[in-house]
Amino acid sequence: MKKTFRLGVFLTIIGITLLLVTVFRGISTGQGGQSSWSIQPVSWSFPVEEFWLPRSLRIQVSADSAVDIFILNENGITLWRQERKLSPIYAFNNTRHAIYTVNIDRRGVYAFLIHNPSNSDIEVEMSTTVYGFEQDLQWASIIIIAVGAITTVAQKLIIPWFAHKNES
């Protein structure tokens, strides 16, 4: 019986610790950067892939001429590389100077794919910033806290109550 109670307390402490770490990580912005590309007329640029966490992503774009920007997840990257088939999770068409905010739903590898539809070379500058809480860690910590609390309460209150009731 004591082992179950200790397990519940342990899970609750682990869950609270994970939640605090998630909050501290969410308070700070991070993992961003600035990139620039020279893109030839009527062509595509495929920048380096990045590993993103499930947070909000702010994208600031500045281009010499209107471009189409696509964000691809791992499946989209594979489809583009193997079949030249476009399957973005986000698309921003006819963009020259803009700021976008998108939500990244799950951890994974993502990439920007930029299309220059014009008949001249262009320069594209893009800066990205991630911010907010990592939803997967937030939910995991809440679930661990709940399981730990339920285990602790069940061990200390409910199980003894049933045992006392059955003795009567």
C-alpha positions in Angstrom: 0.0 0.0 0.0 2.8 2.4 0.8 4.4 1.7 -2.5 1.3 2.8 -4.4 1.2 6.0 -2.3 4.9 6.7 -2.9 4.4 6.1 -6.6 1.5 8.6 -6.7 3.6 11.2 -4.9 6.6 10.5 -7.1 4.5 10.9 -10.3 3.0 14.2 -9.0 6.4 15.6 -8.3 7.7 14.5 -11.7 4.7 16.1 -13.4 5.0 19.4 -11.5 8.7 19.5 -12.3 8.0 18.8 -16.0 5.3 21.5 -16.0 7.7 24.1 -14.4 10.4 23.3 -17.0 7.7 23.7 -19.8 6.7 27.0 -18.4 10.3 28.3 -18.1 11.0 27.1 -21.7 7.7 28.8 -22.9 8.6 32.1 -21.3 11.7 32.4 -23.3 11.8 32.8 -27.1 14.3 30.7 -28.8 15.4 28.7 -31.8 15.1 31.3 -34.5 17.4 32.8 -37.0 17.8 34.8 -40.1 18.4 33.5 -43.5 18.7 35.0 -47.0 18.5 33.4 -50.4 19.2 34.5 -53.9 16.6 32.8 -56.1 16.9 32.7 -59.9 13.9 33.5 -62.2 11.0 31.1 -62.2 12.7 28.7 -59.9 12.5 27.1 -56.4 14.8 27.4 -53.4 15.1 24.6 -50.9 16.6 25.8 -47.7 18.1 23.6 -45.0 15.7 21.6 -42.9 15.1 22.5 -39.3 13.8 20.7 -36.2 11.0 22.6 -34.7 9.1 22.1 -31.4 5.3 22.4 -31.1 5.2 26.1 -30.5 4.1 29.2 -32.3 6.4 30.4 -35.1 6.7 34.0 -36.2 8.0 34.5 -39.7 9.1 37.9 -41.1 9.7 38.0 -44.8 11.3 40.7 -47.0 11.8 40.1 -50.7 12.8 42.1 -53.8 9.7 40.9 -55.6 6.6 38.8 -54.7 7.4 35.2 -53.8 5.4 32.1 -52.8 6.5 30.6 -49.5 5.6 27.1 -48.4 6.2 25.3 -45.1 6.7 21.6 -45.5 6.6 18.9 -42.8 8.6 15.6 -43.1 6.0 14.1 -45.4 5.9 17.2 -47.6 9.7 17.3 -47.8 9.8 13.6 -48.9 7.1 14.2 -51.5 8.8 17.2 -52.9 12.2 15.5 -53.1 10.9 12.3 -54.7 8.0 13.4 -56.9 8.3 17.2 -57.0 4.8 17.2 -55.6 3.8 20.2 -53.4 2.0 19.3 -50.1 2.6 22.2 -47.7 1.2 22.6 -44.2 1.2 26.4 -44.7 1.3 28.4 -47.9 1.9 32.2 -48.3 1.4 33.3 -51.9 2.4 36.6 -53.5 4.4 37.7 -50.5 6.9 40.6 -50.6 7.0 42.1 -47.1 5.0 40.4 -44.4 4.9 38.9 -41.0 3.1 35.6 -40.4 2.4 33.6 -37.3 1.7 29.9 -37.5 1.4 27.0 -35.0 3.6 24.0 -35.2 1.5 21.1 -34.0 4.1 18.5 -33.4 7.9 18.0 -33.0 9.7 17.2 -36.2 11.7 18.3 -39.2 10.2 21.2 -41.3 11.5 23.2 -44.2 10.7 26.4 -46.1 10.3 26.1 -49.8 10.4 29.4 -51.7 9.2 29.9 -55.3 10.2 32.9 -57.4 7.6 33.3 -60.1 9.1 36.5 -61.5 11.4 36.8 -64.5 14.4 38.2 -62.6 16.8 37.2 -59.8 15.5 38.2 -56.4 16.8 38.3 -52.8 14.7 37.0 -50.0 15.4 37.6 -46.3 13.5 35.7 -43.7 13.7 35.7 -39.9 12.0 33.2 -37.6 11.3 33.2 -33.9 9.6 30.4 -31.9 7.7 31.2 -28.8 4.9 29.9 -26.5 4.5 26.7 -24.6 5.4 23.3 -26.0 1.9 21.8 -26.1 3.0 18.2 -26.0 5.1 18.7 -22.9 2.4 20.7 -21.3 -0.2 18.0 -21.8 2.2 15.2 -20.8 3.0 17.0 -17.5 -0.7 17.6 -16.8 -1.5 13.9 -17.4 1.3 12.8 -15.1 0.2 15.2 -12.4 -3.4 13.9 -12.7 -2.3 10.2 -12.6 -0.1 10.9 -9.6 -2.8 12.9 -7.7 -5.5 10.3 -8.4 -3.2 7.4 -7.3 -2.3 9.3 -4.1 -5.9 10.2 -3.3 -7.1 6.7 -4.1 -4.5 5.2 -1.8 -5.1 7.6 1.1 -8.9 8.1 1.0 -10.8 5.9 -1.3 -9.2 2.5 -0.7 -9.3 2.9 3.2 -12.9 4.0 2.9 -13.9 0.9 1.0 -11.9 -1.3 3.4 -13.6 0.2 6.3 -17.0 -0.1 4.7 -16.4 -3.8 3.9 -15.5 -4.5 7.5 -18.8 -3.2 8.8 
